[in-house]
Amino acid sequence: MATSGPLLMGMTASAKLLGVSRATLWRMIKGGLLQKIEVLPGSFRLRRADLESIAAGRRKIESQ
């Protein structure tokens, strides 16, 4: 499956894609489910492929 759109996504767009809050997104990062990419000091992005994998159900989201 080919991805369309940016390879890296901001936190707000990532949360919207997954249908979760930004706080939940940060918990997913701290829990090791997602890896943040620091593009500038204090500015983070997430890999679109990782987000799509979770959205498609190929990665399990565990309840906190």
mmJSON file of the N, C-alpha and C atoms, coordinates in Angstrom:
{"data_MODEL":{"atom_site":{
"group_PDB":["ATOM","ATOM","ATOM","ATOM","ATOM","ATOM","ATOM","ATOM","ATOM","ATOM","ATOM","ATOM","ATOM","ATOM","ATOM","ATOM","ATOM","ATOM","ATOM","ATOM","ATOM","ATOM","ATOM","ATOM","ATOM","ATOM","ATOM","ATOM","ATOM","ATOM","ATOM","ATOM","ATOM","ATOM","ATOM","ATOM","ATOM","ATOM","ATOM","ATOM","ATOM","ATOM","ATOM","ATOM","ATOM","ATOM","ATOM","ATOM","ATOM","ATOM","ATOM","ATOM","ATOM","ATOM","ATOM","ATOM","ATOM","ATOM","ATOM","ATOM","ATOM","ATOM","ATOM","ATOM","ATOM","ATOM","ATOM","ATOM","ATOM","ATOM","ATOM","ATOM","ATOM","ATOM","ATOM","ATOM","ATOM","ATOM","ATOM","ATOM","ATOM","ATOM","ATOM","ATOM","ATOM","ATOM","ATOM","ATOM","ATOM","ATOM","ATOM","ATOM","ATOM","ATOM","ATOM","ATOM","ATOM","ATOM","ATOM","ATOM","ATOM","ATOM","ATOM","ATOM","ATOM","ATOM","ATOM","ATOM","ATOM","ATOM","ATOM","ATOM","ATOM","ATOM","ATOM","ATOM","ATOM","ATOM","ATOM","ATOM","ATOM","ATOM","ATOM","ATOM","ATOM","ATOM","ATOM","ATOM","ATOM","ATOM","ATOM","ATOM","ATOM","ATOM","ATOM","ATOM","ATOM","ATOM","ATOM","ATOM","ATOM","ATOM","ATOM","ATOM","ATOM","ATOM","ATOM","ATOM","ATOM","ATOM","ATOM","ATOM","ATOM","ATOM","ATOM","ATOM","ATOM","ATOM","ATOM","ATOM","ATOM","ATOM","ATOM","ATOM","ATOM","ATOM","ATOM","ATOM","ATOM","ATOM","ATOM","ATOM","ATOM","ATOM","ATOM","ATOM","ATOM","ATOM","ATOM","ATOM","ATOM","ATOM","ATOM","ATOM","ATOM","ATOM","ATOM","ATOM","ATOM","ATOM","ATOM","ATOM"],
"id":[1,2,3,4,5,6,7,8,9,10,11,12,13,14,15,16,17,18,19,20,21,22,23,24,25,26,27,28,29,30,31,32,33,34,35,36,37,38,39,40,41,42,43,44,45,46,47,48,49,50,51,52,53,54,55,56,57,58,59,60,61,62,63,64,65,66,67,68,69,70,71,72,73,74,75,76,77,78,79,80,81,82,83,84,85,86,87,88,89,90,91,92,93,94,95,96,97,98,99,100,101,102,103,104,105,106,107,108,109,110,111,112,113,114,115,116,117,118,119,120,121,122,123,124,125,126,127,128,129,130,131,132,133,134,135,136,137,138,139,140,141,142,143,144,145,146,147,148,149,150,151,152,153,154,155,156,157,158,159,160,161,162,163,164,165,166,167,168,169,170,171,172,173,174,175,176,177,178,179,180,181,182,183,184,185,186,187,188,189,190,191,192],
"type_symbol":["N","C","C","N","C","C","N","C","C","N","C","C","N","C","C","N","C","C","N","C","C","N","C","C","N","C","C","N","C","C","N","C","C","N","C","C","N","C","C","N","C","C","N","C","C","N","C","C","N","C","C","N","C","C","N","C","C","N","C","C","N","C","C","N","C","C","N","C","C","N","C","C","N","C","C","N","C","C","N","C","C","N","C","C","N","C","C","N","C","C","N","C","C","N","C","C","N","C","C","N","C","C","N","C","C","N","C","C","N","C","C","N","C","C","N","C","C","N","C","C","N","C","C","N","C","C","N","C","C","N","C","C","N","C","C","N","C","C","N","C","C","N","C","C","N","C","C","N","C","C","N","C","C","N","C","C","N","C","C","N","C","C","N","C","C","N","C","C","N","C","C","N","C","C","N","C","C","N","C","C","N","C","C","N","C","C","N","C","C","N","C","C"],
"label_atom_id":["N","CA","C","N","CA","C","N","CA","C","N","CA","C","N","CA","C","N","CA","C","N","CA","C","N","CA","C","N","CA","C","N","CA","C","N","CA","C","N","CA","C","N","CA","C","N","CA","C","N","CA","C","N","CA","C","N","CA","C","N","CA","C","N","CA","C","N","CA","C","N","CA","C","N","CA","C","N","CA","C","N","CA","C","N","CA","C","N","CA","C","N","CA","C","N","CA","C","N","CA","C","N","CA","C","N","CA","C","N","CA","C","N","CA","C","N","CA","C","N","CA","C","N","CA","C","N","CA","C","N","CA","C","N","CA","C","N","CA","C","N","CA","C","N","CA","C","N","CA","C","N","CA","C","N","CA","C","N","CA","C","N","CA","C","N","CA","C","N","CA","C","N","CA","C","N","CA","C","N","CA","C","N","CA","C","N","CA","C","N","CA","C","N","CA","C","N","CA","C","N","CA","C","N","CA","C","N","CA","C","N","CA","C","N","CA","C","N","CA","C","N","CA","C"],
"label_alt_id":[null,null,null,null,null,null,null,null,null,null,null,null,null,null,null,null,null,null,null,null,null,null,null,null,null,null,null,null,null,null,null,null,null,null,null,null,null,null,null,null,null,null,null,null,null,null,null,null,null,null,null,null,null,null,null,null,null,null,null,null,null,null,null,null,null,null,null,null,null,null,null,null,null,null,null,null,null,null,null,null,null,null,null,null,null,null,null,null,null,null,null,null,null,null,null,null,null,null,null,null,null,null,null,null,null,null,null,null,null,null,null,null,null,null,null,null,null,null,null,null,null,null,null,null,null,null,null,null,null,null,null,null,null,null,null,null,null,null,null,null,null,null,null,null,null,null,null,null,null,null,null,null,null,null,null,null,null,null,null,null,null,null,null,null,null,null,null,null,null,null,null,null,null,null,null,null,null,null,null,null,null,null,null,null,null,null,null,null,null,null,null,null],
"label_comp_id":["MET","MET","MET","ALA","ALA","ALA","THR","THR","THR","SER","SER","SER","GLY","GLY","GLY","PRO","PRO","PRO","LEU","LEU","LEU","LEU","LEU","LEU","MET","MET","MET","GLY","GLY","GLY","MET","MET","MET","THR","THR","THR","ALA","ALA","ALA","SER","SER","SER","ALA","ALA","ALA","LYS","LYS","LYS","LEU","LEU","LEU","LEU","LEU","LEU","GLY","GLY","GLY","VAL","VAL","VAL","SER","SER","SER","ARG","ARG","ARG","ALA","ALA","ALA","THR","THR","THR","LEU","LEU","LEU","TRP","TRP","TRP","ARG","ARG","ARG","MET","MET","MET","ILE","ILE","ILE","LYS","LYS","LYS","GLY","GLY","GLY","GLY","GLY","GLY","LEU","LEU","LEU","LEU","LEU","LEU","GLN","GLN","GLN","LYS","LYS","LYS","ILE","ILE","ILE","GLU","GLU","GLU","VAL","VAL","VAL","LEU","LEU","LEU","PRO","PRO","PRO","GLY","GLY","GLY","SER","SER","SER","PHE","PHE","PHE","ARG","ARG","ARG","LEU","LEU","LEU","ARG","ARG","ARG","ARG","ARG","ARG","ALA","ALA","ALA","ASP","ASP","ASP","LEU","LEU","LEU","GLU","GLU","GLU","SER","SER","SER","ILE","ILE","ILE","ALA","ALA","ALA","ALA","ALA","ALA","GLY","GLY","GLY","ARG","ARG","ARG","ARG","ARG","ARG","LYS","LYS","LYS","ILE","ILE","ILE","GLU","GLU","GLU","SER","SER","SER","GLN","GLN","GLN"],
"label_asym_id":["A","A","A","A","A","A","A","A","A","A","A","A","A","A","A","A","A","A","A","A","A","A","A","A","A","A","A","A","A","A","A","A","A","A","A","A","A","A","A","A","A","A","A","A","A","A","A","A","A","A","A","A","A","A","A","A","A","A","A","A","A","A","A","A","A","A","A","A","A","A","A","A","A","A","A","A","A","A","A","A","A","A","A","A","A","A","A","A","A","A","A","A","A","A","A","A","A","A","A","A","A","A","A","A","A","A","A","A","A","A","A","A","A","A","A","A","A","A","A","A","A","A","A","A","A","A","A","A","A","A","A","A","A","A","A","A","A","A","A","A","A","A","A","A","A","A","A","A","A","A","A","A","A","A","A","A","A","A","A","A","A","A","A","A","A","A","A","A","A","A","A","A","A","A","A","A","A","A","A","A","A","A","A","A","A","A","A","A","A","A","A","A"],
"label_entity_id":["1","1","1","1","1","1","1","1","1","1","1","1","1","1","1","1","1","1","1","1","1","1","1","1","1","1","1","1","1","1","1","1","1","1","1","1","1","1","1","1","1","1","1","1","1","1","1","1","1","1","1","1","1","1","1","1","1","1","1","1","1","1","1","1","1","1","1","1","1","1","1","1","1","1","1","1","1","1","1","1","1","1","1","1","1","1","1","1","1","1","1","1","1","1","1","1","1","1","1","1","1","1","1","1","1","1","1","1","1","1","1","1","1","1","1","1","1","1","1","1","1","1","1","1","1","1","1","1","1","1","1","1","1","1","1","1","1","1","1","1","1","1","1","1","1","1","1","1","1","1","1","1","1","1","1","1","1","1","1","1","1","1","1","1","1","1","1","1","1","1","1","1","1","1","1","1","1","1","1","1","1","1","1","1","1","1","1","1","1","1","1","1"],
"label_seq_id":[1,1,1,2,2,2,3,3,3,4,4,4,5,5,5,6,6,6,7,7,7,8,8,8,9,9,9,10,10,10,11,11,11,12,12,12,13,13,13,14,14,14,15,15,15,16,16,16,17,17,17,18,18,18,19,19,19,20,20,20,21,21,21,22,22,22,23,23,23,24,24,24,25,25,25,26,26,26,27,27,27,28,28,28,29,29,29,30,30,30,31,31,31,32,32,32,33,33,33,34,34,34,35,35,35,36,36,36,37,37,37,38,38,38,39,39,39,40,40,40,41,41,41,42,42,42,43,43,43,44,44,44,45,45,45,46,46,46,47,47,47,48,48,48,49,49,49,50,50,50,51,51,51,52,52,52,53,53,53,54,54,54,55,55,55,56,56,56,57,57,57,58,58,58,59,59,59,60,60,60,61,61,61,62,62,62,63,63,63,64,64,64],
"pdbx_PDB_ins_code":[null,null,null,null,null,null,null,null,null,null,null,null,null,null,null,null,null,null,null,null,null,null,null,null,null,null,null,null,null,null,null,null,null,null,null,null,null,null,null,null,null,null,null,null,null,null,null,null,null,null,null,null,null,null,null,null,null,null,null,null,null,null,null,null,null,null,null,null,null,null,null,null,null,null,null,null,null,null,null,null,null,null,null,null,null,null,null,null,null,null,null,null,null,null,null,null,null,null,null,null,null,null,null,null,null,null,null,null,null,null,null,null,null,null,null,null,null,null,null,null,null,null,null,null,null,null,null,null,null,null,null,null,null,null,null,null,null,null,null,null,null,null,null,null,null,null,null,null,null,null,null,null,null,null,null,null,null,null,null,null,null,null,null,null,null,null,null,null,null,null,null,null,null,null,null,null,null,null,null,null,null,null,null,null,null,null,null,null,null,null,null,null],
"Cartn_x":[0.836,0.0,0.878,0.674,1.454,0.826,1.687,1.203,1.101,0.054,-0.06,-0.022,0.663,0.8,2.203,2.393,3.737,4.208,5.509,6.069,6.094,6.208,6.18,4.971,4.317,3.121,3.277,2.698,2.69,1.807,1.912,1.188,-0.327,-0.803,-2.241,-2.817,-2.155,-2.616,-2.543,-1.526,-1.378,-2.508,-2.818,-3.903,-5.227,-5.431,-6.669,-6.767,-5.655,-5.637,-6.047,-5.563,-5.862,-7.178,-7.722,-8.958,-8.762,-7.589,-7.282,-6.887,-6.777,-6.331,-4.805,-4.303,-2.844,-2.254,-2.978,-2.496,-2.336,-3.307,-3.225,-2.048,-1.83,-0.697,0.621,0.759,1.976,2.127,1.001,1.086,1.556,1.117,1.551,3.054,3.553,4.988,5.761,5.308,5.997,5.935,4.872,4.725,5.514,6.142,6.97,6.23,4.952,4.177,4.541,4.879,5.289,6.636,7.381,8.668,8.578,8.911,8.876,10.19,10.086,11.243,11.379,12.497,12.697,13.276,12.496,12.94,13.645,13.266,13.921,13.867,14.71,14.633,13.212,12.597,11.254,10.13,10.447,9.441,9.505,8.404,8.387,7.426,7.724,6.852,6.806,5.803,5.663,5.637,6.141,6.147,4.733,4.338,2.995,2.786,3.819,3.71,3.384,3.989,3.708,2.257,1.797,0.416,-0.58,-0.303,-1.206,-1.226,-0.102,-0.03,-0.941,-0.924,-1.793,-3.25,-3.52,-4.894,-5.468,-4.627,-5.082,-5.191,-4.786,-4.9,-3.742,-2.665,-1.509,-0.67,-0.869,-0.227,-1.306,-1.119,-2.132,-1.935,-3.023,-3.007,-3.502,-2.628,-2.996,-3.586,-4.581,-5.216,-4.244,-4.311,-3.433,-4.087],
"Cartn_y":[-1.181,0.0,1.24,2.129,3.356,4.423,5.131,6.204,7.49,8.238,9.541,10.597,11.683,12.751,12.787,13.629,13.798,12.534,12.316,11.158,11.352,12.609,12.939,13.82,13.592,14.364,15.01,16.19,16.893,16.186,16.612,15.955,16.102,17.277,17.489,16.663,16.678,15.893,14.4,13.976,12.565,12.116,12.944,12.62,12.541,13.452,13.458,12.203,11.794,10.603,9.354,9.257,8.091,8.238,9.45,9.671,9.661,10.146,10.21,11.639,11.924,13.243,13.323,14.54,14.719,14.078,14.139,13.528,12.016,11.394,9.95,9.657,10.52,10.355,10.384,11.31,11.375,10.131,9.598,8.347,7.2,7.182,6.153,6.266,7.489,7.71,7.253,7.679,7.294,5.793,5.14,3.697,2.902,3.589,2.907,2.443,2.778,2.362,3.189,4.454,5.354,5.972,6.315,6.976,8.38,9.381,10.76,11.103,11.955,12.422,13.919,14.327,15.744,16.418,17.309,17.982,19.293,19.936,21.131,20.992,21.718,21.603,21.908,20.927,21.081,20.885,20.538,20.332,18.882,18.156,16.726,16.365,15.281,14.717,13.212,12.59,11.136,10.593,9.382,8.758,8.387,8.811,8.509,6.997,6.269,4.811,4.153,4.641,4.096,4.36,5.576,5.949,5.12,4.942,4.165,2.699,2.209,0.829,0.638,1.597,1.532,1.681,2.628,2.874,1.653,0.92,-0.267,-1.491,-1.358,-2.462,-3.431,-3.08,-3.986,-3.885,-2.833,-2.718,-2.595,-3.263,-3.263,-2.048,-1.341,-0.237,-0.816,-0.786,-1.338,-0.249,-0.6,0.354,0.746,2.005,2.524,2.361],
"Cartn_z":[0.0,0.0,0.0,-0.93,-1.017,-0.132,0.566,1.426,0.619,0.881,0.233,1.318,1.036,2.018,2.577,3.577,4.156,4.88,4.862,5.547,7.057,7.497,8.918,9.19,10.317,10.653,12.022,12.162,13.441,14.45,15.688,16.772,16.622,16.267,16.139,14.996,13.847,12.696,12.998,13.726,14.092,15.009,15.992,16.92,16.17,15.237,14.451,13.578,12.98,12.134,12.93,14.159,14.994,15.758,15.793,16.533,18.036,18.471,19.905,20.255,21.54,21.978,21.899,21.965,21.984,23.238,24.347,25.596,25.416,24.762,24.492,23.573,22.602,21.69,22.457,23.394,24.212,25.079,25.586,26.365,25.481,24.228,23.293,23.026,22.947,22.743,23.969,25.155,26.393,26.628,26.141,26.286,25.256,24.306,23.32,22.073,21.94,20.774,19.542,19.777,18.694,19.032,18.009,18.208,17.649,18.476,18.007,17.316,16.304,15.556,15.841,16.42,16.724,15.483,14.867,13.648,13.959,15.027,15.559,17.073,17.793,19.257,19.753,20.396,20.932,19.928,18.684,17.642,17.171,17.354,17.075,15.966,15.277,14.246,14.467,13.88,13.936,12.515,12.339,11.014,10.606,9.427,8.913,8.804,8.379,8.235,9.578,10.666,11.997,12.389,12.114,12.445,11.645,10.355,9.509,9.921,10.4,10.879,12.089,12.995,14.172,13.744,12.858,12.397,11.681,10.974,10.244,11.146,12.412,13.347,13.316,12.601,12.556,13.821,14.592,15.899,16.941,18.04,19.091,20.007,20.255,21.219,22.527,23.533,24.818,25.689,26.469,27.384,28.467,28.824,29.874,31.221],
"occupancy":[1.0,1.0,1.0,1.0,1.0,1.0,1.0,1.0,1.0,1.0,1.0,1.0,1.0,1.0,1.0,1.0,1.0,1.0,1.0,1.0,1.0,1.0,1.0,1.0,1.0,1.0,1.0,1.0,1.0,1.0,1.0,1.0,1.0,1.0,1.0,1.0,1.0,1.0,1.0,1.0,1.0,1.0,1.0,1.0,1.0,1.0,1.0,1.0,1.0,1.0,1.0,1.0,1.0,1.0,1.0,1.0,1.0,1.0,1.0,1.0,1.0,1.0,1.0,1.0,1.0,1.0,1.0,1.0,1.0,1.0,1.0,1.0,1.0,1.0,1.0,1.0,1.0,1.0,1.0,1.0,1.0,1.0,1.0,1.0,1.0,1.0,1.0,1.0,1.0,1.0,1.0,1.0,1.0,1.0,1.0,1.0,1.0,1.0,1.0,1.0,1.0,1.0,1.0,1.0,1.0,1.0,1.0,1.0,1.0,1.0,1.0,1.0,1.0,1.0,1.0,1.0,1.0,1.0,1.0,1.0,1.0,1.0,1.0,1.0,1.0,1.0,1.0,1.0,1.0,1.0,1.0,1.0,1.0,1.0,1.0,1.0,1.0,1.0,1.0,1.0,1.0,1.0,1.0,1.0,1.0,1.0,1.0,1.0,1.0,1.0,1.0,1.0,1.0,1.0,1.0,1.0,1.0,1.0,1.0,1.0,1.0,1.0,1.0,1.0,1.0,1.0,1.0,1.0,1.0,1.0,1.0,1.0,1.0,1.0,1.0,1.0,1.0,1.0,1.0,1.0,1.0,1.0,1.0,1.0,1.0,1.0,1.0,1.0,1.0,1.0,1.0,1.0],
"B_iso_or_equiv":[0.0,0.0,0.0,0.0,0.0,0.0,0.0,0.0,0.0,0.0,0.0,0.0,0.0,0.0,0.0,0.0,0.0,0.0,0.0,0.0,0.0,0.0,0.0,0.0,0.0,0.0,0.0,0.0,0.0,0.0,0.0,0.0,0.0,0.0,0.0,0.0,0.0,0.0,0.0,0.0,0.0,0.0,0.0,0.0,0.0,0.0,0.0,0.0,0.0,0.0,0.0,0.0,0.0,0.0,0.0,0.0,0.0,0.0,0.0,0.0,0.0,0.0,0.0,0.0,0.0,0.0,0.0,0.0,0.0,0.0,0.0,0.0,0.0,0.0,0.0,0.0,0.0,0.0,0.0,0.0,0.0,0.0,0.0,0.0,0.0,0.0,0.0,0.0,0.0,0.0,0.0,0.0,0.0,0.0,0.0,0.0,0.0,0.0,0.0,0.0,0.0,0.0,0.0,0.0,0.0,0.0,0.0,0.0,0.0,0.0,0.0,0.0,0.0,0.0,0.0,0.0,0.0,0.0,0.0,0.0,0.0,0.0,0.0,0.0,0.0,0.0,0.0,0.0,0.0,0.0,0.0,0.0,0.0,0.0,0.0,0.0,0.0,0.0,0.0,0.0,0.0,0.0,0.0,0.0,0.0,0.0,0.0,0.0,0.0,0.0,0.0,0.0,0.0,0.0,0.0,0.0,0.0,0.0,0.0,0.0,0.0,0.0,0.0,0.0,0.0,0.0,0.0,0.0,0.0,0.0,0.0,0.0,0.0,0.0,0.0,0.0,0.0,0.0,0.0,0.0,0.0,0.0,0.0,0.0,0.0,0.0,0.0,0.0,0.0,0.0,0.0,0.0],
"pdbx_formal_charge":[null,null,null,null,null,null,null,null,null,null,null,null,null,null,null,null,null,null,null,null,null,null,null,null,null,null,null,null,null,null,null,null,null,null,null,null,null,null,null,null,null,null,null,null,null,null,null,null,null,null,null,null,null,null,null,null,null,null,null,null,null,null,null,null,null,null,null,null,null,null,null,null,null,null,null,null,null,null,null,null,null,null,null,null,null,null,null,null,null,null,null,null,null,null,null,null,null,null,null,null,null,null,null,null,null,null,null,null,null,null,null,null,null,null,null,null,null,null,null,null,null,null,null,null,null,null,null,null,null,null,null,null,null,null,null,null,null,null,null,null,null,null,null,null,null,null,null,null,null,null,null,null,null,null,null,null,null,null,null,null,null,null,null,null,null,null,null,null,null,null,null,null,null,null,null,null,null,null,null,null,null,null,null,null,null,null,null,null,null,null,null,null],
"auth_seq_id":[1,1,1,2,2,2,3,3,3,4,4,4,5,5,5,6,6,6,7,7,7,8,8,8,9,9,9,10,10,10,11,11,11,12,12,12,13,13,13,14,14,14,15,15,15,16,16,16,17,17,17,18,18,18,19,19,19,20,20,20,21,21,21,22,22,22,23,23,23,24,24,24,25,25,25,26,26,26,27,27,27,28,28,28,29,29,29,30,30,30,31,31,31,32,32,32,33,33,33,34,34,34,35,35,35,36,36,36,37,37,37,38,38,38,39,39,39,40,40,40,41,41,41,42,42,42,43,43,43,44,44,44,45,45,45,46,46,46,47,47,47,48,48,48,49,49,49,50,50,50,51,51,51,52,52,52,53,53,53,54,54,54,55,55,55,56,56,56,57,57,57,58,58,58,59,59,59,60,60,60,61,61,61,62,62,62,63,63,63,64,64,64],
"auth_comp_id":["MET","MET","MET","ALA","ALA","ALA","THR","THR","THR","SER","SER","SER","GLY","GLY","GLY","PRO","PRO","PRO","LEU","LEU","LEU","LEU","LEU","LEU","MET","MET","MET","GLY","GLY","GLY","MET","MET","MET","THR","THR","THR","ALA","ALA","ALA","SER","SER","SER","ALA","ALA","ALA","LYS","LYS","LYS","LEU","LEU","LEU","LEU","LEU","LEU","GLY","GLY","GLY","VAL","VAL","VAL","SER","SER","SER","ARG","ARG","ARG","ALA","ALA","ALA","THR","THR","THR","LEU","LEU","LEU","TRP","TRP","TRP","ARG","ARG","ARG","MET","MET","MET","ILE","ILE","ILE","LYS","LYS","LYS","GLY","GLY","GLY","GLY","GLY","GLY","LEU","LEU","LEU","LEU","LEU","LEU","GLN","GLN","GLN","LYS","LYS","LYS","ILE","ILE","ILE","GLU","GLU","GLU","VAL","VAL","VAL","LEU","LEU","LEU","PRO","PRO","PRO","GLY","GLY","GLY","SER","SER","SER","PHE","PHE","PHE","ARG","ARG","ARG","LEU","LEU","LEU","ARG","ARG","ARG","ARG","ARG","ARG","ALA","ALA","ALA","ASP","ASP","ASP","LEU","LEU","LEU","GLU","GLU","GLU","SER","SER","SER","ILE","ILE","ILE","ALA","ALA","ALA","ALA","ALA","ALA","GLY","GLY","GLY","ARG","ARG","ARG","ARG","ARG","ARG","LYS","LYS","LYS","ILE","ILE","ILE","GLU","GLU","GLU","SER","SER","SER","GLN","GLN","GLN"],
"auth_asym_id":["A","A","A","A","A","A","A","A","A","A","A","A","A","A","A","A","A","A","A","A","A","A","A","A","A","A","A","A","A","A","A","A","A","A","A","A","A","A","A","A","A","A","A","A","A","A","A","A","A","A","A","A","A","A","A","A","A","A","A","A","A","A","A","A","A","A","A","A","A","A","A","A","A","A","A","A","A","A","A","A","A","A","A","A","A","A","A","A","A","A","A","A","A","A","A","A","A","A","A","A","A","A","A","A","A","A","A","A","A","A","A","A","A","A","A","A","A","A","A","A","A","A","A","A","A","A","A","A","A","A","A","A","A","A","A","A","A","A","A","A","A","A","A","A","A","A","A","A","A","A","A","A","A","A","A","A","A","A","A","A","A","A","A","A","A","A","A","A","A","A","A","A","A","A","A","A","A","A","A","A","A","A","A","A","A","A","A","A","A","A","A","A"],
"auth_atom_id":["N","CA","C","N","CA","C","N","CA","C","N","CA","C","N","CA","C","N","CA","C","N","CA","C","N","CA","C","N","CA","C","N","CA","C","N","CA","C","N","CA","C","N","CA","C","N","CA","C","N","CA","C","N","CA","C","N","CA","C","N","CA","C","N","CA","C","N","CA","C","N","CA","C","N","CA","C","N","CA","C","N","CA","C","N","CA","C","N","CA","C","N","CA","C","N","CA","C","N","CA","C","N","CA","C","N","CA","C","N","CA","C","N","CA","C","N","CA","C","N","CA","C","N","CA","C","N","CA","C","N","CA","C","N","CA","C","N","CA","C","N","CA","C","N","CA","C","N","CA","C","N","CA","C","N","CA","C","N","CA","C","N","CA","C","N","CA","C","N","CA","C","N","CA","C","N","CA","C","N","CA","C","N","CA","C","N","CA","C","N","CA","C","N","CA","C","N","CA","C","N","CA","C","N","CA","C","N","CA","C","N","CA","C","N","CA","C","N","CA","C","N","CA","C"],
"pdbx_PDB_model_num":[1,1,1,1,1,1,1,1,1,1,1,1,1,1,1,1,1,1,1,1,1,1,1,1,1,1,1,1,1,1,1,1,1,1,1,1,1,1,1,1,1,1,1,1,1,1,1,1,1,1,1,1,1,1,1,1,1,1,1,1,1,1,1,1,1,1,1,1,1,1,1,1,1,1,1,1,1,1,1,1,1,1,1,1,1,1,1,1,1,1,1,1,1,1,1,1,1,1,1,1,1,1,1,1,1,1,1,1,1,1,1,1,1,1,1,1,1,1,1,1,1,1,1,1,1,1,1,1,1,1,1,1,1,1,1,1,1,1,1,1,1,1,1,1,1,1,1,1,1,1,1,1,1,1,1,1,1,1,1,1,1,1,1,1,1,1,1,1,1,1,1,1,1,1,1,1,1,1,1,1,1,1,1,1,1,1,1,1,1,1,1,1]
}}}
